[in-house]
Amino acid sequence: MKRCMKYFRPCILGILLLFIIICRFVPAVAEWYALYIYPIIASILSGLSAVFPFSLEEILVLGLAALLILMPIIGRIRKHYKWRKVIIREVELVLWIYVWFYMGWGINYFRHTFFVRAEVHPAQYDETEFKHFLSAYTDSLNSHYTQEKAINKKAATEHIKAIYDTLPHRYGLQKPDGKCYPKKVLFTSLYSGVGVLGYMGPFFNEMQLNGELPPLQYPFTYAHELSHLLGISSEAEANFWAYKICTSSSIPAIQYSGYFGLLPYVIVNARMALNEEDYKSWAQSIRAEIINDFNSKNRYWEERYSPLIGMIQDKVYDWFLKGNNISSGQKNYAEVIHMLISFERENLR
């Protein structure tokens, strides 16, 4: 019995690692996980985390980091383990963390792409089509400007969850449950310093939002992070759903947040696609009030941003995304425009 128990843990670890590897190379298996296994795991983990008003995710990461540092030191001081055994224990712990990350949420990185799930053909770049999108978007952005940006956060989260709940099953998002509430991060200044507005914690399926998030950015950011919680890994697709969900709202402040949240990515694409004269002409077509909101937002975050720490975080996150089937890294955020144009073209057929 004791001999069997000795090999039980390594066997389970090996099986889970093998499943993760299969998912990485076989999207159909990852899609099966996303549709049938992830909802169960997410419900258990988010149900546990919902009991606590603070972030379990951050406490876990700090605790595991401390354990990885202290375990070999304590083991050697007490002379419980030889160095070989200490290293084996460290490696095993790292592998269990790896398994927890991917089984808890990370396998969603390996599922079918948005284009496959939505049955949308990726559009090739067409200048006329892009300019048409740009014109339509700008008209909507201008017409949905509102001076009233204050929102009731709890009411906004319920409203956004209700819209997500109406999405057809074929898009592959899980249905939001009553536990999809955001938590404030513990280290607000640090997150502001690296430009992080929010993130989805994979270990406890917690959604974290920066406590310094202005009201104008709250709905779009919440909708973005909620899509991650519902099984979306691509940052571009998370932006896609945040835009679609917010702009379909009946609440003016949430609608404007949706159009405004897309603006940075529209600017990136417009700079690349248009010549200088056309770009300048387009920029001048945006309402002055919206330009003021955009500049105010940039100044707000620039005052809190730490260039050195931010640069390190950007590089690490870029590597992380590229290592998880998102080959464009952080540029993936701006690829939302390609998704929108492709989606609209498909729906016009």
SVG drawing of the C-alpha trace seen along z (x, -y; Angstrom):
<svg xmlns="http://www.w3.org/2000/svg" viewBox="-31 -70 54 72">
<polyline fill="none" stroke="black" stroke-width="0.4" points="0.0,0.0 2.8,-2.4 4.6,-1.6 1.5,-2.3 1.0,-5.7 4.6,-6.5 4.0,-6.4 0.4,-7.7 1.3,-11.5 4.0,-11.2 1.5,-9.2 -1.3,-11.7 1.2,-14.5 2.5,-12.7 -1.1,-12.0 -2.0,-15.7 1.2,-16.9 0.5,-14.5 -3.0,-15.9 -1.8,-19.5 0.8,-18.5 -1.9,-16.9 -4.1,-20.0 -1.2,-22.2 -0.9,-20.3 -4.5,-19.1 -6.9,-22.1 -9.9,-19.8 -9.0,-18.3 -8.4,-21.8 -11.8,-22.9 -13.4,-19.8 -11.7,-20.9 -12.9,-24.5 -16.5,-23.4 -16.9,-20.6 -14.1,-20.4 -13.2,-24.1 -16.8,-25.1 -16.7,-22.6 -13.2,-23.5 -14.0,-27.3 -17.2,-26.9 -15.3,-25.1 -12.4,-27.5 -14.5,-30.7 -16.9,-29.4 -14.0,-29.0 -12.5,-32.4 -15.9,-34.1 -15.9,-33.4 -13.0,-35.8 -13.3,-39.5 -9.6,-39.8 -7.5,-38.3 -6.5,-34.7 -4.5,-34.8 -2.0,-37.4 -1.6,-35.7 -1.0,-32.3 1.6,-33.7 3.5,-35.4 3.2,-32.3 4.5,-30.0 7.4,-32.3 8.3,-32.4 8.0,-28.6 10.3,-28.0 12.9,-30.3 12.6,-29.0 12.1,-25.2 15.7,-24.4 17.1,-26.7 14.9,-25.1 15.5,-21.6 19.3,-22.0 19.3,-23.8 17.3,-21.0 19.3,-18.4 16.1,-16.7 17.1,-16.4 20.2,-16.1 20.6,-18.6 19.4,-16.0 16.2,-15.5 15.7,-19.3 16.0,-19.8 13.6,-17.0 11.0,-18.5 11.5,-22.0 11.0,-20.6 7.9,-18.7 6.4,-21.9 7.1,-23.9 5.4,-21.2 2.3,-21.1 2.1,-24.9 2.4,-24.5 -0.4,-21.9 -2.6,-24.0 -2.2,-27.0 -3.1,-25.1 -5.8,-22.8 -7.4,-25.8 -7.6,-28.0 -4.5,-28.0 -5.5,-25.3 -7.9,-27.9 -4.8,-29.2 -4.8,-26.1 -8.4,-25.9 -9.8,-26.7 -9.3,-30.3 -12.1,-32.9 -12.3,-32.5 -12.8,-28.7 -15.4,-28.9 -17.3,-31.8 -17.1,-30.3 -15.6,-33.6 -13.1,-33.8 -10.1,-36.1 -10.4,-39.1 -7.5,-40.2 -6.6,-43.8 -8.6,-46.1 -8.0,-49.8 -11.6,-50.7 -13.0,-48.3 -10.8,-49.6 -11.7,-53.2 -15.4,-52.2 -14.9,-50.6 -13.0,-53.6 -15.8,-56.0 -18.6,-53.9 -16.7,-53.5 -15.9,-57.2 -19.5,-58.2 -20.6,-55.8 -17.9,-57.0 -18.9,-60.7 -22.6,-60.1 -22.3,-58.0 -20.1,-60.6 -21.6,-61.4 -20.6,-63.8 -22.1,-61.5 -19.4,-58.9 -20.1,-58.0 -21.6,-54.5 -22.8,-52.2 -20.1,-49.5 -22.2,-46.7 -25.2,-47.6 -22.8,-47.8 -21.3,-44.4 -24.7,-42.8 -25.8,-44.5 -22.7,-43.4 -23.0,-39.8 -26.7,-39.8 -25.6,-40.7 -22.9,-38.1 -25.5,-35.6 -27.4,-36.2 -24.4,-35.2 -25.1,-32.1 -23.3,-28.9 -21.5,-28.6 -19.0,-31.3 -17.7,-29.0 -18.0,-31.4 -19.2,-30.0 -22.3,-31.5 -21.5,-33.9 -22.6,-32.9 -23.3,-34.9 -19.6,-34.7 -18.2,-36.8 -17.4,-39.9 -14.1,-41.7 -11.7,-42.1 -9.4,-45.0 -5.7,-44.2 -3.7,-44.3 -0.8,-46.2 -2.6,-49.0 0.4,-51.3 2.5,-48.4 -0.1,-47.5 -0.6,-51.2 3.2,-51.5 3.3,-48.8 0.1,-49.8 -2.1,-46.9 -5.8,-47.7 -6.9,-44.3 -6.2,-40.6 -7.8,-37.2 -6.3,-35.0 -6.0,-31.4 -5.4,-29.7 -8.7,-30.7 -10.6,-32.0 -10.6,-35.5 -11.0,-38.6 -8.9,-41.5 -9.4,-45.1 -7.0,-48.0 -8.4,-50.1 -7.4,-53.3 -9.5,-52.5 -11.4,-55.6 -15.2,-55.3 -14.9,-55.7 -12.6,-52.7 -14.4,-50.5 -17.1,-48.9 -14.8,-48.0 -12.1,-46.7 -14.6,-44.6 -16.1,-43.2 -12.6,-42.4 -11.6,-40.5 -14.9,-38.8 -14.4,-37.3 -11.2,-35.8 -13.1,-34.3 -15.6,-32.8 -12.8,-30.9 -11.3,-33.4 -7.5,-33.6 -6.7,-35.9 -6.4,-39.5 -7.7,-40.6 -10.8,-38.5 -11.3,-39.8 -11.2,-43.3 -13.7,-42.1 -16.2,-40.9 -15.7,-43.9 -16.4,-46.2 -19.4,-44.2 -20.9,-43.8 -20.5,-47.4 -21.7,-48.9 -24.8,-46.8 -25.7,-48.1 -28.7,-50.5 -26.8,-52.5 -25.0,-55.5 -22.0,-55.5 -21.3,-51.8 -21.9,-52.3 -19.4,-55.2 -16.9,-53.2 -17.1,-50.5 -16.4,-52.8 -13.8,-54.7 -12.1,-51.5 -11.5,-50.5 -10.0,-53.9 -6.3,-53.1 -6.4,-50.0 -8.1,-51.9 -5.4,-54.6 -2.7,-51.9 -4.3,-50.4 -5.0,-53.8 -1.4,-54.9 -0.2,-51.8 -2.8,-51.8 -3.3,-55.5 -0.9,-58.0 -0.1,-61.0 -2.7,-63.3 -5.5,-60.8 -4.6,-60.0 -4.6,-63.7 -7.9,-64.2 -9.4,-61.2 -8.0,-62.3 -9.6,-65.8 -13.0,-64.1 -13.1,-62.9 -15.1,-65.2 -12.9,-67.5 -14.5,-66.3 -13.4,-62.7 -9.9,-63.8 -9.8,-65.6 -11.0,-62.4 -8.3,-60.4 -5.5,-62.9 -6.8,-63.1 -6.7,-59.3 -3.2,-59.1 -2.0,-61.8 -3.7,-60.0 -1.9,-56.7 1.4,-58.4 1.6,-60.0 1.4,-56.5 3.6,-54.6 7.1,-53.5 9.1,-53.1 11.6,-50.7 9.2,-48.3 6.7,-48.7 9.3,-47.8 10.3,-44.6 6.6,-43.6 5.9,-44.3 8.8,-42.1 7.9,-39.2 4.2,-39.3 5.2,-39.4 7.3,-36.2 4.5,-34.6 1.9,-35.3 4.2,-34.1 4.8,-30.9 1.1,-30.2 0.0,-30.2 -0.3,-34.0 2.6,-34.5 2.1,-38.3 2.6,-38.8 1.3,-42.1 0.5,-43.3 -2.4,-40.8 -4.4,-43.5 -4.6,-45.6 -5.6,-42.7 -9.2,-43.2 -9.8,-45.5 -9.1,-42.6 -11.6,-40.5 -14.2,-43.2 -13.8,-43.8 -13.8,-40.0 -16.9,-39.5 -18.8,-42.4 -17.9,-41.1 -19.2,-37.6 -22.5,-39.0 -23.1,-41.0 -23.0,-37.9"/>
</svg>
